[in-house]
Structure formats: structure tokens, C-alpha cells
């Protein structure tokens, strides 16, 4: 993978990390891979500038929407387990 990333960068291709993981997980991964630029985190809910170490965009569910979704999910599947970051 490192060789493929290096070849892509050497060829002038932008490399953007995109993951469902949060920024706190992406920072050390990007550093280990020697990547900068932008990362797409939390399935697109956060956009992060790795070089500036700054959040540049965020789209979160508001409390009312999240509560309604969780209520409907629990009503349909009472044994469901939910984890949020």
C-alpha cells in the first residue's frame, strides 16, 4: 500500500483519506503514511485539513433528528445496540 501511495503522489495524483473513522484515528494514520491535504472523516460528516490540523467542515445530525431516528430504530428493533462517536 505504501508503494502504491508513493507512486500515486509521484505521478501527481491527489491522495485523500476517506473513512468512517473520526479525526482522532485519521491523524496518526495520515502521519504514519506521510499524507497531508484533506481527509474525509465520519463517512463524510467531517472534512479535515491534515496540514493545518483543522476541521474545515462538519455536518452533524441535530439532536431532535438523532433522537427521532434512534426512537424509530429501537421501536422496530428493541434489542438494537447503538454506538456513537
N, C-alpha and C positions, 0 to 999 in steps of 0.2 A: 504494500500500500504506500509506503513512504516513497518508493521509487516512482510509482505512478503519479503521486502528488508532485514530486520534484520535476518529473517530465512535463506535467501539465503546466506548472508555473514557468518552466524554462521555455515552453512553447508559447507563452504569453496568454494562456488561458486563466481566467479568474477562478479561484477555488473558494467556494463558500460553504462553510459548515452549515448543515440544516439537520435539526434533530428535535425530538420531542422533549429532550432533557433541558433543565434550566441553565441559566448563565453560569452558575457556580460550578457546574460539571463541565461546561464547554470551555471555560477559561483555561484550566490546566491541560485539557486535551489539545487545544489550539497551540498552546505554548510548547507542548511536547512535540507536536508536528511541525512547529516553526511557521504556523499560519497566522496571518493578520487579516485585515479587511473586516468584512462584516460576517456575522453569524446569525442564522435564523434559529431561534430557540422556542421551546414550549409549543412545538407544532405550528409556528408562525405567530404566536401571540406576542413574542418579543423579538425585536431586532436589536442586535448589539454590535457596536463598533469595537473590535478587539484591539485596534491600535490606540484608540483614545480611552479604552476601558470605560465605555459609557453606553448606557441604554439610549438608543436613538428612536425607538418606537415601541409602543405596547398597546395591545387590545385585549382587555380582560372582560369577563362577564361581570355585569353589575350584580350586586347582592340579591336583588329580587329575582333576576333571571336564574341565577345559580340555585337559589332556594326552590324555585318552581321546578326546575329540571330535576334536582335531587328528590323532591317530593314525588314527582311522577315516576321516577325510576324506582324509588322504594315502594310505591304503591303497586307497581307492576311486578317487582321482584323483591319481596320483603327481606330476603337473605343476602342481598347485594352488599358488597363491601366497596367503599369509596375511599380513594386516597387522593389528596390534593397537595400541590406544592405552591 
